[in-house]
Every structure is written in structure tokens, then in C-alpha cells.
Amino acid sequence: MTDVYVIRNQHGHYWGKRKQWLSGDEPKTVLRTKHEDEAVNILFELSAKDIELRGEVAAAQLSERGEPIIEPSQIPLPSLEEPSAGTEPAPGEAVESAGSTAQEAN
């Protein structure tokens, strides 16, 4: 008998209680629902925000400790710092670099 349902993406990562993708190494942090339709609704909302998401609702048994028995993903989670790596310099930095170029020309 299925005890709970979990949400897994195309990389094998699981949707967590803190509303972020997890590798599944710590099953207690993975979001689980007793009803499949509730998990389907959450997956629908996630896929509406991320059109690249290819997720599924997976049935899982509960361990003696009450944690879902899941297989952790072998694919590393994307770094949270990647989006900020390509950001533009702060407005003050741009002004300083432009000012130093103007001073060099004089």
C-alpha cells in the first residue's frame, strides 16, 4: 500500500518542504502528501512557473521513522549562486569606472 506521494523532477530531485528542490539525501525534508491529487496540484503550480520542468508524482512508502523511502538523485543540484554570477555591476561601480577613465584622459 502506498503511504505518501512525493514530487520528483526530470533530474531526480524532490520538491522540499521549504519550497525548493532537494537531492533526496535527507528524506525528512522532502514534501510528502497523503493524497495524490494534492501532489498533482502542487506539481501543476510548479510547472506553471517553470515551463522547463518535467515532473512526476511518485508513490513512496514510509520508513519506521515516518520518512519517505526514496532514492536520492545522482545529479547535483544547480548552484544557487549561478544567477547572480552574470549580474551587472552596481550603479556606483559603473560610475567609478567611467570617472577613472575620464580622469586618465585629462
C-alpha positions in Angstrom: 0.0 0.0 0.0 1.2 3.5 -0.8 1.7 5.7 2.2 2.5 9.0 0.6 3.2 10.8 -2.6 6.3 12.9 -3.4 7.1 15.2 -6.4 10.2 14.4 -8.4 11.6 16.4 -11.4 13.4 15.2 -14.5 16.7 15.2 -12.7 15.5 13.0 -9.9 15.4 15.9 -7.4 12.5 16.1 -4.9 10.3 19.1 -4.0 11.0 20.0 -0.4 9.0 21.3 2.5 10.9 24.7 2.2 9.7 25.1 -1.4 13.0 24.2 -3.1 14.4 21.3 -5.0 16.4 18.7 -2.9 18.6 15.8 -3.9 16.7 13.5 -1.6 19.7 12.7 0.7 17.6 13.8 3.7 14.1 12.3 3.2 12.7 14.1 6.2 13.0 17.4 4.3 11.1 16.1 1.2 7.5 17.3 0.9 5.0 14.4 1.1 1.2 14.3 0.8 -1.3 11.7 1.7 -3.4 12.4 -1.3 -2.2 12.0 -4.9 -4.4 14.8 -6.2 -2.8 17.3 -3.7 0.6 16.4 -5.1 -0.7 16.7 -8.7 -2.0 20.2 -7.9 1.4 21.3 -6.4 3.2 19.9 -9.5 0.8 21.8 -11.8 1.6 25.0 -9.9 5.3 24.4 -10.2 5.1 23.6 -13.9 3.2 26.8 -14.5 6.1 28.8 -13.0 8.8 26.8 -14.8 8.0 25.7 -18.3 11.2 23.6 -18.5 10.0 21.4 -15.6 9.2 17.8 -16.4 8.0 16.4 -13.1 6.0 13.5 -11.8 4.2 12.4 -8.7 5.8 9.3 -7.3 4.3 7.0 -4.7 6.5 6.2 -1.7 6.4 4.0 1.3 7.1 5.4 4.8 10.0 4.1 6.8 9.7 3.2 10.5 10.8 6.8 11.3 7.9 8.2 9.2 10.2 9.4 6.3 9.5 8.5 2.7 11.7 5.8 1.3 13.2 7.4 -1.8 16.2 7.1 -4.0 18.5 10.2 -3.8 19.3 11.8 -7.1 22.8 11.2 -8.6 22.6 14.6 -10.4 24.0 17.5 -8.4 21.6 20.4 -7.6 22.2 23.6 -9.5 24.1 26.2 -7.6 22.1 29.0 -6.1 24.8 31.5 -7.0 24.7 30.9 -10.7 22.0 33.6 -11.5 24.0 36.3 -9.6 27.2 35.5 -11.4 26.1 37.2 -14.6 24.6 40.3 -12.9 25.6 43.8 -14.0 27.8 45.9 -11.7 26.1 48.1 -9.2 25.4 51.7 -10.4 28.1 53.1 -8.1 30.7 50.8 -9.6 29.8 51.8 -13.2 30.2 55.5 -12.3 33.5 54.9 -10.6 35.0 53.1 -13.6 33.6 55.8 -16.0 35.1 58.5 -13.7 38.5 56.9 -13.7 38.5 56.7 -17.5 37.7 60.4 -17.7 40.5 61.3 -15.3 43.0 59.2 -17.3 42.1 61.2 -20.4 42.9 64.5 -18.8 
